[in-house]
Amino acid sequence: MENHRIFIVEDDKKIAQLLADTLRKYQYDVAIVEDFDRVTEESLAFNPHLILLDINLPSYDGYYWCRQLRQHTMCPILFISARSGDMDQVFALENGGDDFITKPFHYEIVLAKIRSHLRRTFGEYAPNQSERTVKIGALTLYIERMELHVRENIVPLQKKECVILELLMDASPKVVSRENLLEELWDDQSFVDENTLNVNMTRVRKKLADYGVTSTIETVRGAGYRFLPDPEES
């Protein structure tokens, strides 16, 4: 079974390293942010199951980064901060956080909260006792994880890529209209350029091709898009 991945966004190097060392002892895969101007990019590359996020950070604070991360992931985000005011905890939750741990902390509490959130999101307490998946042939889309499993390969997805694949794979071989895709991808379609959907679709196609997926996304002129699985895998 794959180890859960935890991404640490903490500018105190000593605390970050102690957290990482402790988590690795419990068989978690851990990455610590390296560039505080590229928190979102590094998180997307690591594709974590859970994020530990400080508030006081260089350049932008944790509230800002939580909002940015929420555009791409629904994984649990746990704030860890020396701030202990009620409003700090309110801001953390209102900006997309799932929990708040006050420094100094006991590592047992951090571990317990991590286990609890992972169980609720991916484990025994997850909705319907299982993850939402869409399976076609050798492809399995894990929606909460935002991962596409292709045999032994795991393809990390961004949020919009995952939404596109979920809609197309779930409807396959039927056509999904452009209007339906736009409605699911953007809350306010009036501010979405006509070409934006095409750009996102191109990214999904390229990612599939990069990982050797032979299934294709077909453009149906005047109607929308259709997911065509590899006939040998269907």
N, C-alpha and C positions, 0 to 999 in steps of 0.2 A: 504493500500500500504506500502511495506517495506521501512523503512528509509534508505537513502544512508549512507554507512559506510566510514569514513575518518580516515586514519592512519597518525599520526603525528610523524615524526622523527626529533626531536629537542632536543639538549642537555641542553639548558637553560630551567630549570624546570619552571621558572616563566612564560616565554613566552609560553611554551608548555601548561601549565595549563590554561592560559588566552585564548589561541586559543581554547582549548577543551571546556571551559565553554561557550565561545561565540557561538561555533558551536552547542552545545547541546541546547542552547536557540532557535535555528532554526530547531530543531528536527532532527539533524544529529546524527547518532551513531558514537562515537569517541573512539579511542584507542591511547594511547601514548606509544611509544617504551619503553621497560624496560631495555633490555640488548643490548648495542650497538655492541656487537659481534654477535648478532643473529637477525639482522634487517630483513633479508629475511625470516627466520623461523617464526618470530612473524607476519610478514605481511601475509604470507601464511595462518597462523592459523586464522587471522582476516578476510581475504579475502575482502579487501577494494574496494570501487568503485573509490576512489581517494586518492592519497598520497601527503602529504605536507612534503618536504624534505629540511633540512638545508645542507649547504656545509661543514662547519667546525664541524666535529664530532670526537669523540674519536676513536682511532684505524684506521679507514678508513674514507675517506671523502665522501661527498654526491655523487660525480661523480662515485666512485667505487660502492656504494650501488645502484645507479640508474641502472648501467649496470647489476648488479646481479638481481635486481628486474625485469628488462626487459626480463630476461630469463623465467619468470613465469607469468607475467601479462602485459596486454596492457592497463590497466586503466590509466587515466591521472595522471602524476606526476608533481607537481608544486614545483619548488625550491623557498625557502624563505631564503634569506641570506643578511648579512650586506655588503657582497662584491658587489660593484656596477660597476666594470669595464666591458667594452664591452666584453673582452675575457672570463670573468667569465660567462657571459650570453651565449656566443657562446659555451663554453665547456658544460654548462648545457644542451643546446639543442642537441648538437652533441652526448652526452652520454645518450640520451634517454628521456630527460625532455620535457615537453610540454609547460611550461611557467616559468617565472622568476619574483618574487616579491622581491623588495629591502627593507630591514629593515632600519630605522623604517617604519612601514606601517600603513595605516588606515584599520581597520577591515572591513569597508564597501567595500574597494577594494578587500580584500581577499575573502569576501563572494561573491562579484560579479563575480570574476574570477572562484570560485568554481562552482557557479550556471551555468556559461557559459560553462565550460568544461563538467559538468554533462549533460547539455542539449545536447551538441554536441555528447556525447558518448552514453547516454542512453535515452535521452528525445526527445523533439519535433524536434530537429535539427539533430538527428542521421541519418546516411545513410538510405535511403529508408523509412524514417519516422518511422522505427520500428527496433527492435533488430533482429539480425539473430538468429533463433531458429531452432532446429530439434526436432520434437515431434513423439514419438511412444507410443501409449497407455497412461499409466499414467506418462510417463517420458517426460520431456521437458528439452532440453539442451539449456541454454542461453550462446551463444558462447562468446559475448563480456564480459559478467560478469564472465565467466568461472565457471558456476554453473549448476548443474543438479538438477532439481526440481522433487521430487518423492512425489506426493500428497502434504501433508503439510510439508514435509521435504525438506531442502535445503542442497545439498551436494557440498561443495567447492571443486574445482578442481585445480590442477596445470596445467601449460600450455600444457605440453605433454599429460597429461591425457585428457584434453579437446580436443586436436587435434585427439587423438585416437578415442574417443567417437564420435566426429563429423563425421569422415570418416566412421566408422562402422555403426552408426545409419543412416546416410544419404544414405548409399548403401544397407542397410538391405532390404531383406534377402540375397543379393548377397555377394560374397566373395570379400574381399579387399586383394590384394596381399601384401606379405611382402615387395616387392620392392617399392610399392606405399607408404606404411606406412613409410618406411625408408626415402624415398625421401621427404615426407612432414614433418617428424620429425627432420631431420638433414640435414644441408646444404651440408656437405661433408661426404658422406657415407663411404669413404675409411678409415676413422678413427674411424668408429663405430664397436665395437665388435659384433659378431653375437648374443651373448647372451643378449646384451643391450635391444633389442626390447622385448625379452621374459621377462626381469625384469620389464620393464614398463607395459607390458600387465598384469603381475601378480599383480602389484600395482592397476591397474584399476579394475581388478576382485575382489580383496580384498576390495577395497573401496565400490564397488557395494554391496558386501555381507554384509559389516559392516552396511550399511544403509538399509538392508532388501530388496534390489532389486533382484527380482527373475529372471529377464532376464539374459541371459548368453552370454559370448563371446566364441564361439566355434573355436577351432583350426582345420583347414582343412589341413591335412597333404599334404605337397608338393605344397600347393597353397597359404594359408594365413589364414585370420581370418574372421569370420562371426558373426554378432550380431543377436541373436535369442531372440525376445521379448517374454515375458510371454504370452502364448496363451490366458489366461483368461483376459489379459489387452488389447489385440490387437483388 
